[in-house]
Amino acid sequence: MKLFTLLFVATATFTSLAFSGEPINTTCPMSGNDIKPNVTSDFEDVTIGFCCNGCAKGFNKWNDERKVAYVADQKTSNAKPKVAEISELVVDTPYLLDTCPITGMKLGSMGEPPVEIIDGREVRFCCTGCIPKFNADKKAKFQEIDAKMIAQQLPYYPIDTCVISGDALDIHGSAVDFIYGNRLFRTCCNDCKAEFIEDPSEYVAELDKAIIKAQKKSYPIDYCVIGRGPLDGMGGPSFLIVGNRLVQLCCGGCNSKVLKDPLKVFAEIDKAKK
């Protein structure tokens, strides 16, 4: 699917619940992988799908409170189109800076930061009054935050080759660094950048594999930063890539809480490295 084709035209339906007997989820709550339609378990009035029988057994060990919370989260997600479904971008990374792009104030200094999706990208502000100011000069403001995101994510970029050609990033003099969906990508030239933007899906998956390989061996903690239990306690570890950083979790059900406040998660991981 092309970059500027609105994904929700084809996929976003505003149904509130899955049909009776149909799994309420599309990804396994334990591993985060796609579910298999023949591996399910019923809880109360819903059916939950899993990627394997091992994950189904792990889920059945959850207490009822945790199961109820998971089902409620899935019903909420199904009740409205997800950000990725209404976004023009294949990559959907949260806003990873800790300051407002208008005032420069720390996010949270004026209460819960407003979150706005602008041109398919999440942007967080110190207050609602900053949103129209950003929209009034979007191009310049995106350039400003892109420069900050490149500097922020560059130390974690796992490869020194172009994600398109496989050539060394400096084969033409210097790499082309750019932000796509709030995430840093690097190519050896602008032609490769254009090819990436035309159809990024394949290249994103390859980069994710490289990040897991590079960062897994030095990951500093052996517990889930959300559930606080061991990484293998729920059939994991489950891998989540956020802004070219690896976060290991006990299950895919913890993903949404990481994405809500990724900087808090990064801070805990970084503290463990010291």
C-alpha positions as a Markdown table, in Angstrom:
| # | Residue | x | y | z |
|---|---|---|---|---|
| 1 | Met | 0.0 | 0.0 | 0.0 |
| 2 | Lys | 1.4 | 3.4 | -1.0 |
| 3 | Leu | 2.4 | 5.9 | 1.6 |
| 4 | Phe | -0.3 | 8.4 | 1.0 |
| 5 | Thr | -3.2 | 6.0 | 0.6 |
| 6 | Leu | -5.4 | 6.4 | 3.7 |
| 7 | Leu | -5.4 | 3.1 | 5.4 |
| 8 | Phe | -8.8 | 3.5 | 7.0 |
| 9 | Val | -10.6 | 3.7 | 3.7 |
| 10 | Ala | -10.0 | 0.0 | 3.3 |
| 11 | Thr | -9.7 | -1.3 | 6.8 |
| 12 | Ala | -11.3 | 0.9 | 9.5 |
| 13 | Thr | -14.7 | -0.3 | 10.4 |
| 14 | Phe | -16.5 | 1.2 | 13.4 |
| 15 | Thr | -17.7 | -2.0 | 15.0 |
| 16 | Ser | -17.7 | -2.1 | 18.7 |
| 17 | Leu | -17.3 | -5.8 | 19.3 |
| 18 | Ala | -16.2 | -8.9 | 17.5 |
| 19 | Phe | -18.9 | -11.3 | 16.3 |
| 20 | Ser | -19.9 | -14.0 | 18.7 |
| 21 | Gly | -17.3 | -16.8 | 18.7 |
| 22 | Glu | -14.8 | -14.7 | 16.8 |
| 23 | Pro | -11.7 | -13.8 | 18.8 |
| 24 | Ile | -11.8 | -10.3 | 20.2 |
| 25 | Asn | -8.1 | -9.8 | 19.6 |
| 26 | Thr | -5.8 | -10.1 | 16.5 |
| 27 | Thr | -2.5 | -10.4 | 18.3 |
| 28 | Cys | -1.7 | -12.9 | 21.1 |
| 29 | Pro | -1.8 | -11.3 | 24.5 |
| 30 | Met | 1.2 | -13.3 | 25.6 |
| 31 | Ser | 3.7 | -13.0 | 22.7 |
| 32 | Gly | 2.3 | -10.2 | 20.6 |
| 33 | Asn | 2.4 | -12.4 | 17.5 |
| 34 | Asp | -0.6 | -12.9 | 15.2 |
| 35 | Ile | -3.2 | -15.3 | 16.5 |
| 36 | Lys | -4.1 | -18.6 | 15.0 |
| 37 | Pro | -7.9 | -18.9 | 14.5 |
| 38 | Asn | -8.0 | -22.5 | 15.9 |
| 39 | Val | -6.2 | -21.7 | 19.1 |
| 40 | Thr | -8.7 | -19.9 | 21.4 |
| 41 | Ser | -10.0 | -19.7 | 24.9 |
| 42 | Asp | -13.3 | -18.3 | 26.2 |
| 43 | Phe | -13.6 | -15.9 | 29.1 |
| 44 | Glu | -16.9 | -14.6 | 30.2 |
| 45 | Asp | -18.7 | -13.6 | 27.0 |
| 46 | Val | -15.8 | -13.3 | 24.7 |
| 47 | Thr | -13.3 | -15.5 | 22.8 |
| 48 | Ile | -9.6 | -14.8 | 23.0 |
| 49 | Gly | -7.1 | -16.0 | 20.4 |
| 50 | Phe | -3.5 | -17.1 | 20.8 |
| 51 | Cys | -0.5 | -17.9 | 18.6 |
| 52 | Cys | 0.0 | -21.3 | 20.3 |
| 53 | Asn | -1.4 | -23.6 | 23.0 |
| 54 | Gly | 1.4 | -22.6 | 25.3 |
| 55 | Cys | 0.3 | -19.0 | 25.3 |
| 56 | Ala | -3.3 | -20.1 | 25.9 |
| 57 | Lys | -2.2 | -22.0 | 29.0 |
| 58 | Gly | -0.2 | -19.0 | 30.2 |
| 59 | Phe | -3.3 | -16.7 | 29.8 |
| 60 | Asn | -5.5 | -19.1 | 31.7 |
| 61 | Lys | -3.1 | -18.7 | 34.7 |
| 62 | Trp | -3.8 | -15.0 | 34.9 |
| 63 | Asn | -6.2 | -13.9 | 37.7 |
| 64 | Asp | -9.7 | -12.7 | 36.7 |
| 65 | Glu | -8.8 | -9.1 | 37.4 |
| 66 | Arg | -6.1 | -9.1 | 34.8 |
| 67 | Lys | -8.2 | -11.0 | 32.3 |
| 68 | Val | -11.1 | -8.5 | 32.8 |
| 69 | Ala | -8.7 | -5.6 | 32.2 |
| 70 | Tyr | -7.3 | -7.2 | 29.0 |
| 71 | Val | -10.8 | -7.8 | 27.6 |
| 72 | Ala | -11.8 | -4.2 | 28.5 |
| 73 | Asp | -8.8 | -2.9 | 26.7 |
| 74 | Gln | -9.6 | -5.0 | 23.6 |
| 75 | Lys | -13.2 | -3.9 | 23.5 |
| 76 | Thr | -12.1 | -0.2 | 23.7 |
| 77 | Ser | -9.6 | -0.8 | 20.9 |
| 78 | Asn | -12.3 | -2.4 | 18.7 |
| 79 | Ala | -14.8 | 0.4 | 19.4 |
| 80 | Lys | -12.8 | 3.0 | 17.5 |
| 81 | Pro | -10.2 | 2.9 | 14.7 |
| 82 | Lys | -6.7 | 2.6 | 15.9 |
| 83 | Val | -4.1 | 5.3 | 15.2 |
| 84 | Ala | -2.4 | 3.1 | 12.7 |
| 85 | Glu | -5.7 | 2.6 | 10.8 |
| 86 | Ile | -6.3 | 6.3 | 10.3 |
| 87 | Ser | -2.7 | 7.1 | 9.7 |
| 88 | Glu | -1.1 | 7.6 | 6.3 |
| 89 | Leu | 2.1 | 6.1 | 7.6 |
| 90 | Val | 3.2 | 2.5 | 7.9 |
| 91 | Val | 5.3 | 3.2 | 11.0 |
| 92 | Asp | 3.4 | 4.5 | 14.0 |
| 93 | Thr | 5.9 | 5.5 | 16.8 |
| 94 | Pro | 4.8 | 7.7 | 19.6 |
| 95 | Tyr | 6.2 | 11.2 | 20.1 |
| 96 | Leu | 9.5 | 10.5 | 21.8 |
| 97 | Leu | 10.7 | 14.0 | 22.8 |
| 98 | Asp | 10.0 | 15.3 | 26.4 |
| 99 | Thr | 9.3 | 18.9 | 25.5 |
| 100 | Cys | 6.5 | 20.8 | 23.7 |
| 101 | Pro | 7.5 | 21.6 | 20.1 |
| 102 | Ile | 6.0 | 25.1 | 20.5 |
| 103 | Thr | 7.0 | 26.4 | 24.0 |
| 104 | Gly | 9.9 | 24.0 | 24.7 |
| 105 | Met | 8.3 | 23.3 | 28.1 |
| 106 | Lys | 8.6 | 19.9 | 29.7 |
| 107 | Leu | 5.6 | 17.7 | 28.8 |
| 108 | Gly | 3.4 | 17.2 | 31.9 |
| 109 | Ser | 4.4 | 20.6 | 33.4 |
| 110 | Met | 0.9 | 21.9 | 32.7 |
| 111 | Gly | -1.1 | 18.7 | 33.3 |
| 112 | Glu | -1.7 | 15.7 | 31.0 |
| 113 | Pro | -0.1 | 16.5 | 27.6 |
| 114 | Pro | -2.6 | 16.8 | 24.8 |
| 115 | Val | -1.9 | 14.3 | 22.0 |
| 116 | Glu | -2.6 | 15.1 | 18.4 |
| 117 | Ile | -2.2 | 13.1 | 15.2 |
| 118 | Ile | -0.8 | 15.5 | 12.5 |
| 119 | Asp | -0.1 | 14.2 | 9.0 |
| 120 | Gly | -0.2 | 10.7 | 10.4 |
| 121 | Arg | 2.3 | 11.4 | 13.2 |
| 122 | Glu | 1.7 | 11.7 | 16.9 |
| 123 | Val | 2.7 | 15.0 | 18.5 |
| 124 | Arg | 2.4 | 15.9 | 22.1 |
| 125 | Phe | 2.0 | 19.4 | 23.5 |
| 126 | Cys | 2.2 | 21.1 | 26.9 |
| 127 | Cys | -1.4 | 22.5 | 26.3 |
| 128 | Thr | -4.1 | 22.6 | 23.7 |
| 129 | Gly | -3.3 | 26.2 | 22.9 |
| 130 | Cys | -0.1 | 25.0 | 21.2 |
| 131 | Ile | -1.8 | 22.7 | 18.7 |
| 132 | Pro | -3.1 | 25.4 | 16.3 |
| 133 | Lys | 0.3 | 27.2 | 16.5 |
| 134 | Phe | 2.0 | 24.0 | 15.3 |
| 135 | Asn | -0.5 | 23.5 | 12.5 |
| 136 | Ala | 0.0 | 27.1 | 11.3 |
| 137 | Asp | 3.7 | 26.3 | 10.4 |
| 138 | Lys | 3.8 | 22.5 | 10.2 |
| 139 | Lys | 6.6 | 22.1 | 7.8 |
| 140 | Ala | 9.1 | 24.2 | 9.9 |
| 141 | Lys | 7.9 | 22.6 | 13.1 |
| 142 | Phe | 8.3 | 19.1 | 11.8 |
| 143 | Gln | 11.8 | 20.0 | 10.6 |
| 144 | Glu | 12.7 | 21.1 | 14.1 |
| 145 | Ile | 11.4 | 18.0 | 15.9 |
| 146 | Asp | 12.9 | 15.8 | 13.2 |
| 147 | Ala | 16.4 | 17.2 | 13.9 |
| 148 | Lys | 15.9 | 16.5 | 17.6 |
| 149 | Met | 14.6 | 13.0 | 17.0 |
| 150 | Ile | 17.5 | 12.1 | 14.7 |
| 151 | Ala | 20.0 | 13.1 | 17.4 |
| 152 | Gln | 18.0 | 11.2 | 20.0 |
| 153 | Gln | 17.8 | 8.0 | 18.1 |
| 154 | Leu | 21.1 | 7.9 | 16.2 |
| 155 | Pro | 23.1 | 6.2 | 19.1 |
| 156 | Tyr | 20.7 | 3.3 | 19.0 |
| 157 | Tyr | 20.6 | 2.7 | 15.2 |
| 158 | Pro | 21.9 | -0.8 | 14.8 |
| 159 | Ile | 23.4 | -1.0 | 11.3 |
| 160 | Asp | 25.9 | 1.0 | 9.2 |
| 161 | Thr | 24.4 | -0.1 | 5.9 |
| 162 | Cys | 21.6 | 1.3 | 3.8 |
| 163 | Val | 18.2 | -0.4 | 4.6 |
| 164 | Ile | 17.4 | -0.4 | 0.8 |
| 165 | Ser | 20.6 | -1.2 | -1.1 |
| 166 | Gly | 22.7 | -2.8 | 1.6 |
| 167 | Asp | 25.6 | -0.6 | 0.7 |
| 168 | Ala | 27.7 | 1.3 | 3.3 |
| 169 | Leu | 25.8 | 4.4 | 4.5 |
| 170 | Asp | 28.8 | 6.6 | 3.5 |
| 171 | Ile | 29.3 | 5.1 | 0.0 |
| 172 | His | 28.2 | 8.4 | -1.5 |
| 173 | Gly | 29.8 | 10.7 | 1.0 |
| 174 | Ser | 27.4 | 10.7 | 3.9 |
| 175 | Ala | 24.2 | 9.0 | 5.0 |
| 176 | Val | 20.7 | 10.4 | 4.4 |
| 177 | Asp | 19.0 | 10.5 | 7.8 |
| 178 | Phe | 15.3 | 11.1 | 8.0 |
| 179 | Ile | 12.3 | 10.6 | 10.3 |
| 180 | Tyr | 9.4 | 8.6 | 9.1 |
| 181 | Gly | 6.5 | 8.1 | 11.5 |
| 182 | Asn | 8.6 | 9.5 | 14.4 |
| 183 | Arg | 11.3 | 6.9 | 13.8 |
| 184 | Leu | 14.8 | 7.3 | 12.3 |
| 185 | Phe | 15.8 | 5.6 | 9.1 |
| 186 | Arg | 19.1 | 5.9 | 7.2 |
| 187 | Thr | 19.8 | 5.4 | 3.5 |
| 188 | Cys | 22.9 | 5.8 | 1.4 |
| 189 | Cys | 21.2 | 8.3 | -1.0 |
| 190 | Asn | 18.0 | 10.2 | -1.7 |
| 191 | Asp | 17.0 | 7.6 | -4.4 |
| 192 | Cys | 17.0 | 4.9 | -1.7 |
| 193 | Lys | 15.0 | 7.2 | 0.6 |
| 194 | Ala | 12.4 | 7.6 | -2.1 |
| 195 | Glu | 12.2 | 3.8 | -2.6 |
| 196 | Phe | 11.8 | 3.4 | 1.2 |
| 197 | Ile | 8.9 | 5.9 | 1.4 |
| 198 | Glu | 7.2 | 4.2 | -1.6 |
| 199 | Asp | 6.8 | 0.9 | 0.3 |
| 200 | Pro | 8.5 | 0.8 | 3.8 |
| 201 | Ser | 6.9 | -2.3 | 5.2 |
| 202 | Glu | 9.6 | -4.8 | 4.1 |
| 203 | Tyr | 12.5 | -2.6 | 5.2 |
| 204 | Val | 11.0 | -1.8 | 8.6 |
| 205 | Ala | 10.7 | -5.5 | 9.4 |
| 206 | Glu | 14.4 | -6.1 | 8.5 |
| 207 | Leu | 15.5 | -3.2 | 10.6 |
| 208 | Asp | 13.5 | -4.5 | 13.6 |
| 209 | Lys | 15.3 | -7.8 | 13.3 |
| 210 | Ala | 18.7 | -6.0 | 13.3 |
| 211 | Ile | 17.7 | -4.0 | 16.4 |
| 212 | Ile | 16.6 | -7.2 | 18.3 |
| 213 | Lys | 19.9 | -8.9 | 17.4 |
| 214 | Ala | 22.0 | -5.9 | 18.3 |
| 215 | Gln | 20.3 | -4.9 | 21.6 |
| 216 | Lys | 19.0 | -8.2 | 23.0 |
| 217 | Lys | 22.4 | -9.4 | 24.2 |
| 218 | Ser | 23.1 | -6.3 | 26.2 |
| 219 | Tyr | 19.6 | -5.7 | 27.5 |
| 220 | Pro | 20.1 | -4.9 | 31.2 |
| 221 | Ile | 17.0 | -6.2 | 33.0 |
| 222 | Asp | 15.4 | -9.6 | 33.2 |
| 223 | Tyr | 11.9 | -8.4 | 34.2 |
| 224 | Cys | 9.0 | -6.8 | 32.4 |
| 225 | Val | 9.0 | -3.0 | 33.0 |
| 226 | Ile | 5.2 | -3.1 | 33.0 |
| 227 | Gly | 4.1 | -6.3 | 34.7 |
| 228 | Arg | 7.2 | -6.3 | 36.9 |
| 229 | Gly | 7.4 | -10.1 | 36.6 |
| 230 | Pro | 10.0 | -12.3 | 34.8 |
| 231 | Leu | 10.3 | -11.8 | 31.1 |
| 232 | Asp | 9.4 | -15.5 | 30.5 |
| 233 | Gly | 6.6 | -15.5 | 33.1 |
| 234 | Met | 3.8 | -15.2 | 30.5 |
| 235 | Gly | 5.3 | -17.0 | 27.6 |
| 236 | Gly | 7.7 | -14.2 | 26.7 |
| 237 | Pro | 9.9 | -12.4 | 26.2 |
| 238 | Ser | 7.9 | -10.3 | 23.8 |
| 239 | Phe | 9.9 | -7.7 | 21.8 |
| 240 | Leu | 8.6 | -4.2 | 21.1 |
| 241 | Ile | 10.6 | -1.7 | 19.0 |
| 242 | Val | 10.1 | 1.9 | 19.9 |
| 243 | Gly | 12.1 | 4.6 | 18.1 |
| 244 | Asn | 14.8 | 2.0 | 17.2 |
| 245 | Arg | 15.1 | 0.9 | 20.9 |
| 246 | Leu | 14.3 | -2.6 | 22.1 |
| 247 | Val | 11.9 | -3.1 | 25.0 |
| 248 | Gln | 11.4 | -6.6 | 26.3 |
| 249 | Leu | 8.1 | -7.5 | 27.9 |
| 250 | Cys | 6.4 | -10.5 | 29.4 |
| 251 | Cys | 3.6 | -10.4 | 26.8 |
| 252 | Gly | 2.2 | -8.3 | 24.0 |
| 253 | Gly | -0.6 | -7.1 | 26.3 |
| 254 | Cys | 2.0 | -4.7 | 27.9 |
| 255 | Asn | 2.7 | -2.9 | 24.6 |
| 256 | Ser | 0.1 | -0.2 | 25.0 |
| 257 | Lys | 1.3 | 0.9 | 28.4 |
| 258 | Val | 4.9 | 1.3 | 27.0 |
| 259 | Leu | 3.6 | 3.4 | 24.1 |
| 260 | Lys | 1.6 | 5.6 | 26.5 |
| 261 | Asp | 4.8 | 6.7 | 28.3 |
| 262 | Pro | 7.9 | 5.4 | 26.4 |
| 263 | Leu | 10.3 | 7.9 | 28.0 |
| 264 | Lys | 9.6 | 6.5 | 31.4 |
| 265 | Val | 10.4 | 3.0 | 30.2 |
| 266 | Phe | 13.6 | 4.2 | 28.5 |
| 267 | Ala | 14.7 | 5.9 | 31.8 |
| 268 | Glu | 14.3 | 2.6 | 33.7 |
| 269 | Ile | 16.2 | 0.7 | 31.1 |
| 270 | Asp | 19.0 | 3.3 | 31.0 |
| 271 | Lys | 19.3 | 3.4 | 34.8 |
| 272 | Ala | 19.8 | -0.4 | 34.9 |
| 273 | Lys | 22.7 | 0.0 | 32.4 |
| 274 | Lys | 24.7 | 2.3 | 34.9 |
